[in-house]
Amino acid sequence: MKSNAKSEALYNKAVELIPGGVSRNTVFHKPHPQYAASAKGCYVTDVDGTKRIDFANNMASLIHGHAHPAIVEAVTEQLQKGSAYTLATEAEVALAELLHKRVAAFEKIRFVNSGTEAVMAMIKASRAFTGKPKIAKAEGAYHGTYDFAEVSQTANPFNWGDLDNPNSVPLAEGTPQCVLDHVVIYPYNDVQRTLAILDAHADEIACVIVDPVPHRVGLLQGTNEFIEALYAWTRKNDALLVFDEVVTFRVGYGGAQENYKVVPDLTALGKIIGGGFPVGALAGRSDVMEVLDPRQPKLRFPHSGTFSANPITMTAGYVAMKMFDQKAVDELNALTKQAIIQIEDAIRVVDVPISITGAGSMFRMHFRQSPPQTYREAYQRPAVYAVINELLDYLFYKEHLIMINTCACMFSTVLTQKEVDRLSDAMLNGFRFIKPRLEELYSQTVSFP
């Protein structure tokens, strides 16, 4: 086993300078995180020389893997001309036009710097357009770090309340009560309960936020019945139906929303549309987006951002999305489907209670016999979470694979069948490694899902 001396030394220095030694908790690893030295394609090499296959792709943002030659070339050329100006750029217009042609519902678009910013702008635009203060979001759904958007993101059995009226649970300590009072929580894919909850706040809801395949809820696809019911409710009650497609835009050529009959009023984008650089975007109906238009006599939503639509990100995003055409989408989704088939074979061979959910080029494993149907079913109790971490550590340190900490994979176009075979073989070994721990859990409780 290779030494981790360089990563350990870097972390010892980092903890003296950065809270916990990291600037984002997703890279934290006990006893210390590993530090990347370089990456190319679907492989990442750390400072201690270990090379790993990347199935996380920086939390789903690298649709073409690391350092894609076409993106590197375009960005290098732009960098010679400058990285940001107090002027608009042609690159912004080019990417806006490309996304508009890709999705007709994107009548107008504005760029920001992250998915969090995109969701924040979507909420504020909805309030400005409707004149209403409240938002509604699914229990367990992740929509970034805006205080309103993160309510009930980590709701658990001790605080989530009755399913007919879920509690609005704060994520960060010190969240003002007024924030909680303005966020209505609904159970994902539960039409009857959700409509009853929304009806109780009908006069105050500006928008209903939906992630069509919410990762934290369980990577469960929104049913047609559910999405259409939300759309009908928002038409009836002068509210907006807004989609968070920051992660899910990779699901289809036109995002996950192309799978539904209804069209969202606004969509938040991010991750893959930046070509590997920080990005976010808000797109949708012209009349709603007008609240951002500085030409209006009354500007209802003043908005700016120092690095919004910077030419580096816009250039990288244009190249990345141009390459992620219908053929690339179809091929990547097919490869992902093949990976799921092979992992399900491994599950059967080892005979472990694991199921898989997902859509397009992303999937998530659940430590239960059948796939969860709700957030509360997908919730990982501490004992299960501990076993998941054991599996992820085994895969990271022994099999040299990188996955997302929910036991999920987000594929990139540079992955091939070779890497998929490596993944399924590693999962087979990993399932064998954790099977004794799963059997121990079974023997301890009859409530194991």
Secondary structure as UniProt FT lines:
FT   HELIX           5..14
FT   TURN            15..17
FT   HELIX           19..21
FT   HELIX           25..27
FT   STRAND          36..41
FT   STRAND          43..46
FT   TURN            47..48
FT   STRAND          51..54
FT   HELIX           57..60
FT   TURN            63..64
FT   HELIX           69..79
FT   TURN            80..81
FT   HELIX           90..102
FT   TURN            104..105
FT   STRAND          108..112
FT   HELIX           115..130
FT   STRAND          134..138
FT   TURN            139..140
FT   TURN            147..154
FT   TURN            157..159
FT   TURN            163..164
FT   TURN            173..174
FT   HELIX           177..181
FT   STRAND          183..186
FT   TURN            188..189
FT   HELIX           191..199
FT   TURN            200..204
FT   STRAND          205..210
FT   TURN            215..218
FT   HELIX           224..236
FT   TURN            237..238
FT   STRAND          240..244
FT   TURN            246..247
FT   HELIX           248..250
FT   TURN            253..254
FT   HELIX           256..259
FT   STRAND          266..270
FT   HELIX           271..274
FT   TURN            275..276
FT   STRAND          280..284
FT   HELIX           286..289
FT   HELIX           290..292
FT   TURN            294..295
FT   TURN            306..309
FT   HELIX           311..323
FT   HELIX           326..350
FT   STRAND          355..359
FT   TURN            360..361
FT   STRAND          362..366
FT   HELIX           375..378
FT   HELIX           382..397
FT   STRAND          401..402
FT   TURN            405..407
FT   STRAND          408..410
FT   TURN            413..414
FT   HELIX           417..444
FT   TURN            446..447
//
